[in-house]
């Protein structure tokens, strides 16, 4: 039953019933015709031909408050890393202060120095530096506390080294004195595991005292430190070639090599040497 038929069947007829039915019929007829209507082809073609295409929307303007991001510089534009400064070269040692007389004395014992260096395994520059500080290469130098000869050996220390060398003690003989002093220095270097500052300090103050400083963690006294520095500075003079210091044959021991009545007094700190 259609909507119109049901309205007539269940509703009593009223004066306005015809109008209501007529309105419903008109609405149904209009609804059934609307989907089936097709657009007029001529009208559609004309509309498409005469209607201009809508322009594409323009891009939104960039706000002045938001600057565009800066482009990353190309690798070629990047600054080169700063170069590290070259290391500072070590300062040159002071020039040797030798005069002609001292050069003659130094030259006279170089053959002995190099022989002792080879036999006992000590740098000849260190031996020369030690002799310079101890006696200024004065063969007959005698310290105020009794140290004797080029390397200022105390008599008791010299006697101990003589036994180890299998020689007689002749403290004023350059050959014996340099060999004995170099042997002592070599033993001290071994005792302090190659630490030259401790070995040189022990040559000056005695190995027992220096070992005590090391054991107790005490600093080296300023006077001893100054002595060590002077020896090392003097040794640096002999590391390079010095004109006029070519080795010469060792002089033969003199008959009065053990004489102790004529040596000149010279200040020395070697009075504390001990025999190992």
Secondary structure, DSSP 8 states (H G I E B T S, - for coil): --HHHHHHHHS---TTHHHHHHHHHHHHHHHHHHTT----HHHHHHHHHHS------------TTS--------GGGS---------------------HHHHHHHHHTHHHHHHHHHHHT--HHHHHHHHHHHHTT-TTEE-TTS-BTTTTB-HHHHHHHHHHHTS---TTSHHHHHHHHHHHHHHHHHHTTT-HHHHHHHHHH-HHHHHHHHHHT----HHHHHHHHHHHHHHHHTTS--TT----------TTTT--SS-EE---SGGG----
